[in-house]
Amino acid sequence: MNLENNKNNAMAFYKMAYEGNPVEAIKKYVGSDYIQHNPSVANGTQGFIDYFEKMQKEYPKKSIAFVRCIAEGDLVALHIHQTWPGNDEYVTMDFFRFDDNGKICEHWDAIQQIPKVSANPNKMY
């Protein structure tokens, strides 16, 4: 496993899909099987494509910034700051598993909205 390649591919995959081109992201970065653990997204590549095409249509003016990227074995973890229309902000933790060919084959995530008021001065990202 090439950890640097996996890290770069996970970020490129996420960015490409998030910015509105999930079909190309799947073609370029995903293997023959794709297991999805986010309960809002159907399993498999078509569920992924449908979800991100709908998101792009409904929210074209959203942006992301990668905060951290950590790789170990066949896993890559991304810590991401998202900004949505209306200045809604979210922090996501996305985990990708890569197959032996260096293609993404499984995804988990956790998403939390950044509150307007915090009990501490620390950022969530």
C-alpha positions in Angstrom: 0.0 0.0 0.0 1.3 3.4 -0.9 0.0 5.6 1.9 0.8 8.9 0.2 -1.1 7.8 -3.0 -4.0 6.7 -0.9 -4.1 10.0 0.9 -4.0 12.0 -2.3 -6.6 9.8 -4.0 -9.0 10.1 -1.0 -8.8 13.9 -1.1 -9.1 14.1 -4.9 -12.1 11.7 -4.8 -13.9 13.7 -2.1 -13.2 17.0 -3.7 -14.3 15.9 -7.2 -17.5 14.4 -5.9 -18.3 17.3 -3.6 -17.7 19.9 -6.3 -20.2 18.2 -8.6 -18.5 15.4 -10.6 -19.3 12.1 -8.8 -19.4 10.1 -12.0 -15.8 11.0 -12.8 -14.8 10.5 -9.1 -16.2 6.9 -9.2 -14.5 6.1 -12.6 -11.1 7.4 -11.4 -10.9 6.4 -7.8 -13.3 3.6 -6.9 -12.9 -0.2 -7.4 -15.4 -2.7 -8.6 -17.2 -2.8 -5.2 -18.2 0.2 -3.1 -19.6 -0.3 0.4 -21.4 2.7 1.9 -22.0 3.1 5.6 -23.6 6.6 5.6 -27.3 5.8 6.2 -28.4 8.8 3.9 -26.6 7.3 0.9 -27.6 4.1 -0.9 -25.0 1.3 -1.1 -22.9 1.0 -4.2 -21.6 3.5 -6.8 -25.0 4.5 -8.2 -26.2 5.5 -4.8 -23.1 7.6 -4.3 -23.6 9.3 -7.7 -27.3 10.0 -7.1 -26.6 11.5 -3.7 -23.8 13.9 -4.9 -25.6 14.9 -8.1 -28.7 15.9 -6.0 -26.4 17.7 -3.5 -24.7 19.7 -6.3 -28.1 20.7 -7.8 -29.5 21.8 -4.5 -26.4 23.4 -3.0 -24.0 24.5 -5.8 -22.2 27.1 -3.6 -20.7 25.0 -0.9 -17.0 24.6 -0.2 -14.6 22.3 1.7 -11.2 22.6 3.2 -9.1 19.6 4.2 -7.9 20.0 7.8 -6.1 16.6 8.3 -5.4 13.5 6.3 -4.1 10.4 8.1 -3.3 7.0 6.5 -2.6 3.7 8.1 -2.6 0.3 6.3 -5.5 0.3 3.9 -7.4 3.2 5.6 -7.4 6.9 5.0 -9.1 9.4 7.4 -10.1 12.9 6.4 -11.0 15.7 8.8 -12.9 18.3 6.7 -14.4 21.7 7.3 -17.4 22.4 5.1 -19.1 25.7 4.5 -22.6 25.7 3.1 -24.9 28.5 1.8 -26.1 30.7 4.6 -22.8 30.3 6.3 -23.7 26.9 7.9 -20.6 25.1 8.8 -19.9 21.4 9.4 -17.0 19.2 10.4 -16.8 15.8 8.9 -14.7 12.8 9.6 -14.6 10.5 6.6 -12.9 7.1 6.5 -12.0 5.3 3.3 -10.8 1.7 2.9 -8.7 1.0 -0.2 -8.5 -2.4 -2.0 -5.3 -4.1 -3.1 -5.3 -2.1 -6.4 -5.3 1.2 -4.6 -9.0 1.9 -5.3 -11.6 3.1 -2.7 -13.9 0.2 -1.8 -15.6 1.3 1.5 -16.6 4.6 3.2 -17.8 5.6 6.7 -18.4 9.2 8.0 -19.5 11.3 10.9 -20.9 14.8 10.4 -21.5 17.5 13.0 -22.7 21.0 12.5 -20.5 23.7 14.1 -22.6 25.5 16.7 -22.8 29.3 16.8 -21.9 29.2 20.5 -19.2 27.0 22.1 -18.4 26.3 25.7 -14.7 26.6 24.8 -12.6 28.8 22.4 -11.2 25.9 20.4 -12.2 25.3 16.8 -13.7 21.9 15.8 -11.3 21.8 12.8 
